[in-house]
Amino acid sequence: MNRKLILFDYDGTIVDSAKMIVKGAIEAFRMCGLPDPDPNKVRENIGKPLATALDAYAPKDYEINPEMISNAYKEWYAEQGRLGLQDEPLYPGMFKLLNDLKNDEEFNIGVATNKSRIALNNGLEKHNLNDIFDVTLTMEEARPKPHPDMAIQAMSKLNIEKKSTIIVGDTINDIGLGVNAGISSIGVAWGYNSIEMLRNQGADFIVENSKELFDTIIDL
């Protein structure tokens, strides 16, 4: 039997982390002595590599670089994880969907995220998901999405072909990874980019809820 690999984005796909990311950006700016960023601009840039996202809305008239803000953000985020204060609820039906796929011998499942490793590990532990994935990749182990590196590494580690690999995500960076890696992509409508943006980026499928996502995966 040819196994399939389903790669999931994390923020905006498995968990709703917008509130946490916006709060973290504000705290990081304050730690660096900067005025608060626009929450709407923070949300718009979710899914990008952190330093890249920060550069999109950091004030230009201050002598501070995105890497410094990024380090402050990671420090704050890690502390929230240690204190068990991560506010990243699972989207409806995703815990069941992941467990159903894990228990199906036809599938391997993985995470491909532009999050940091510590932030991902803290989130997976909080939601009792740390033992469910066959592979997890962050931007600390691979080049960030939309570069295809995460998909390439995951397929190599699990010995699965492109034609049997699918990326599931909510932003153009996830769909871009699919296009760049030559694999199928499923855009989810409940995340941080619009359906139109996902379609324009080249999503093969768009789903509205976890049941539709599960049915689409099973049918592929």
C-alpha positions as a printed NumPy array, in Angstrom:
array([[  0.   ,   0.   ,   0.   ],
       [  1.331,   3.462,  -0.951],
       [  1.142,   5.683,   2.08 ],
       [  0.14 ,   9.323,   1.766],
       [  1.742,  12.221,   3.61 ],
       [ -0.513,  15.021,   4.841],
       [  1.506,  18.056,   5.922],
       [ -0.34 ,  20.576,   8.068],
       [  0.443,  24.195,   8.717],
       [ -0.012,  25.024,  12.424],
       [ -1.105,  28.644,  13.052],
       [ -4.454,  29.322,  11.405],
       [ -4.917,  25.693,  10.365],
       [ -4.722,  23.526,  13.481],
       [ -4.924,  26.276,  16.108],
       [ -6.296,  29.81 ,  16.189],
       [ -3.233,  31.675,  17.395],
       [ -4.034,  35.175,  16.08 ],
       [ -4.782,  36.625,  19.516],
       [ -1.535,  35.201,  20.91 ],
       [  0.574,  36.374,  17.971],
       [ -0.849,  39.91 ,  18.098],
       [ -0.287,  40.101,  21.852],
       [  3.259,  38.766,  21.444],
       [  4.106,  41.326,  18.781],
       [  2.872,  44.147,  20.992],
       [  4.869,  42.855,  23.977],
       [  8.001,  42.422,  21.825],
       [  7.749,  45.992,  20.525],
       [  7.386,  47.277,  24.086],
       [ 10.395,  45.223,  25.213],
       [ 12.408,  46.961,  22.478],
       [ 11.158,  50.437,  23.406],
       [  8.948,  50.77 ,  20.332],
       [  5.374,  52.043,  19.987],
       [  2.699,  49.367,  19.718],
       [  2.216,  47.927,  16.209],
       [ -1.118,  48.014,  14.401],
       [ -2.924,  44.761,  15.413],
       [ -4.488,  44.493,  11.943],
       [ -1.081,  44.588,  10.263],
       [  0.206,  41.934,  12.664],
       [ -2.687,  39.657,  11.786],
       [ -2.263,  40.248,   8.036],
       [  1.33 ,  39.014,   8.235],
       [  0.704,  35.791,  10.177],
       [  2.277,  32.86 ,   8.367],
       [  5.388,  34.703,   7.219],
       [  8.789,  34.047,   8.806],
       [  8.774,  36.109,  11.993],
       [ 11.581,  38.52 ,  11.1  ],
       [ 10.002,  39.108,   7.666],
       [  6.578,  39.733,   9.183],
       [  7.999,  42.12 ,  11.759],
       [  9.803,  44.068,   9.054],
       [  6.445,  44.679,   7.355],
       [  5.066,  46.678,  10.277],
       [  8.026,  47.772,  12.394],
       [  8.49 ,  51.561,  12.524],
       [ 11.217,  52.722,  10.136],
       [ 12.435,  55.703,  12.153],
       [ 13.918,  53.692,  15.022],
       [ 17.404,  52.219,  15.159],
       [ 16.34 ,  48.639,  15.727],
       [ 16.291,  45.711,  13.356],
       [ 13.615,  43.014,  12.95 ],
       [ 15.942,  40.352,  14.387],
       [ 16.033,  42.16 ,  17.739],
       [ 12.235,  42.337,  17.848],
       [ 12.057,  38.713,  16.74 ],
       [ 14.305,  37.626,  19.618],
       [ 12.181,  39.585,  22.094],
       [  9.041,  37.943,  20.7  ],
       [ 10.546,  34.452,  21.   ],
       [ 11.62 ,  35.199,  24.585],
       [  8.098,  36.334,  25.499],
       [  6.486,  33.392,  23.69 ],
       [  8.737,  30.839,  25.372],
       [  7.914,  32.313,  28.776],
       [  4.177,  32.068,  28.053],
       [  4.691,  28.421,  27.177],
       [  6.594,  27.735,  30.397],
       [  3.792,  29.381,  32.357],
       [  1.083,  27.472,  30.446],
       [ -0.449,  30.732,  29.24 ],
       [ -0.614,  30.048,  25.503],
       [ -3.965,  31.223,  24.178],
       [ -4.162,  29.102,  21.021],
       [ -7.382,  27.069,  20.938],
       [ -7.735,  24.177,  18.537],
       [-10.093,  24.781,  15.639],
       [-13.321,  22.739,  15.834],
       [-12.87 ,  19.129,  14.764],
       [ -9.104,  19.274,  14.25 ],
       [ -8.156,  17.06 ,  17.206],
       [-10.491,  14.332,  15.941],
       [ -9.338,  14.734,  12.341],
       [ -5.669,  14.371,  13.27 ],
       [ -6.35 ,  11.328,  15.426],
       [ -8.485,   9.711,  12.713],
       [ -5.68 ,  10.163,  10.182],
       [ -3.076,   8.913,  12.657],
       [ -5.086,   5.734,  13.197],
       [ -5.484,   5.123,   9.454],
       [ -2.614,   3.005,   8.087],
       [ -2.834,   4.804,   4.75 ],
       [ -1.522,   8.082,   6.14 ],
       [  1.518,   9.73 ,   7.622],
       [  0.903,  13.179,   9.072],
       [  3.276,  16.049,   9.708],
       [  3.599,  19.737,  10.541],
       [  5.34 ,  22.317,   8.36 ],
       [  5.362,  25.682,  10.13 ],
       [  7.22 ,  28.991,  10.09 ],
       [  6.895,  28.986,  13.896],
       [  9.924,  28.504,  16.143],
       [ 10.652,  25.016,  17.47 ],
       [  9.986,  25.906,  21.121],
       [  6.667,  27.577,  20.255],
       [  5.527,  24.558,  18.237],
       [  6.609,  22.065,  20.901],
       [  4.838,  24.045,  23.637],
       [  1.643,  24.143,  21.579],
       [  1.692,  20.458,  20.695],
       [  2.26 ,  19.514,  24.337],
       [ -0.573,  21.749,  25.538],
       [ -3.012,  20.119,  23.108],
       [ -1.769,  16.535,  23.668],
       [ -0.509,  16.343,  20.096],
       [  3.21 ,  15.839,  20.715],
       [  3.147,  12.112,  19.829],
       [  0.724,  12.244,  16.93 ],
       [  2.886,  13.516,  14.071],
       [  5.358,  11.434,  12.077],
       [  7.443,  14.506,  11.224],
       [  7.487,  18.152,  12.344],
       [  9.523,  20.893,  10.709],
       [  9.967,  24.515,  11.769],
       [ 11.961,  27.334,  10.238],
       [ 14.834,  26.311,  12.53 ],
       [ 15.271,  23.003,  10.669],
       [ 14.285,  24.073,   7.159],
       [ 13.967,  27.111,   4.935],
       [ 10.677,  28.9  ,   5.634],
       [  7.578,  28.555,   3.492],
       [  6.888,  29.194,   0.644],
       [ 10.273,  27.596,  -0.077],
       [  9.655,  23.86 ,  -0.72 ],
       [ 12.351,  22.705,   1.725],
       [  9.946,  21.561,   4.468],
       [  8.018,  19.382,   2.04 ],
       [ 11.211,  18.027,   0.498],
       [ 12.662,  17.115,   3.897],
       [  9.415,  15.51 ,   5.089],
       [  9.022,  13.424,   1.936],
       [ 12.657,  12.326,   2.174],
       [ 12.434,  11.352,   5.855],
       [  9.297,   9.276,   5.311],
       [ 10.183,   8.041,   1.817],
       [  6.97 ,   9.33 ,   0.245],
       [  6.601,  10.589,  -3.319],
       [  5.343,  13.995,  -4.437],
       [  2.192,  12.517,  -5.948],
       [  1.256,  11.129,  -2.516],
       [  1.926,  14.335,  -0.535],
       [ -0.534,  17.116,   0.325],
       [ -0.024,  20.424,   2.146],
       [ -2.942,  21.797,   4.173],
       [ -2.815,  25.46 ,   5.159],
       [ -4.516,  28.813,   5.506],
       [ -2.062,  31.259,   3.914],
       [ -0.457,  31.92 ,   0.562],
       [  2.855,  30.735,   2.036],
       [  1.378,  27.262,   2.589],
       [ -0.113,  27.117,  -0.897],
       [  3.136,  28.53 ,  -2.28 ],
       [  5.046,  25.674,  -0.686],
       [  2.71 ,  23.268,  -2.464],
       [  3.234,  24.965,  -5.821],
       [  7.009,  25.174,  -5.37 ],
       [  7.302,  21.557,  -4.214],
       [  5.014,  20.218,  -6.946],
       [  2.535,  18.705,  -4.48 ],
       [ -1.223,  19.068,  -4.024],
       [ -2.557,  21.753,  -1.69 ],
       [ -5.732,  22.249,   0.322],
       [ -6.594,  25.741,   1.515],
       [ -8.673,  26.07 ,   4.678],
       [-11.205,  28.899,   4.842],
       [-11.055,  29.419,   8.624],
       [ -7.549,  30.897,   8.82 ],
       [ -5.841,  34.215,   8.136],
       [ -5.9  ,  34.597,   4.336],
       [ -9.026,  34.911,   2.205],
       [-10.352,  32.167,  -0.045],
       [ -9.643,  34.408,  -3.033],
       [ -5.994,  34.783,  -2.003],
       [ -5.622,  31.015,  -1.61 ],
       [ -7.228,  30.33 ,  -4.985],
       [ -5.085,  32.953,  -6.707],
       [ -1.968,  31.397,  -5.198],
       [ -2.895,  28.051,  -6.764],
       [ -4.739,  26.016,  -4.098],
       [ -6.069,  22.78 ,  -5.601],
       [ -8.951,  22.597,  -3.113],
       [-10.659,  24.937,  -0.639],
       [-12.511,  23.527,   2.383],
       [-14.872,  25.239,   4.812],
       [-14.645,  22.981,   7.899],
       [-12.83 ,  19.974,   9.347],
       [-15.364,  17.448,   8.029],
       [-14.952,  18.763,   4.496],
       [-11.187,  18.674,   4.981],
       [-11.269,  15.047,   6.126],
       [-13.502,  14.006,   3.221],
       [-11.247,  15.781,   0.721],
       [ -8.126,  14.095,   2.115],
       [ -9.76 ,  10.655,   2.045],
       [-10.94 ,  11.141,  -1.544],
       [ -7.558,  12.169,  -2.917]])
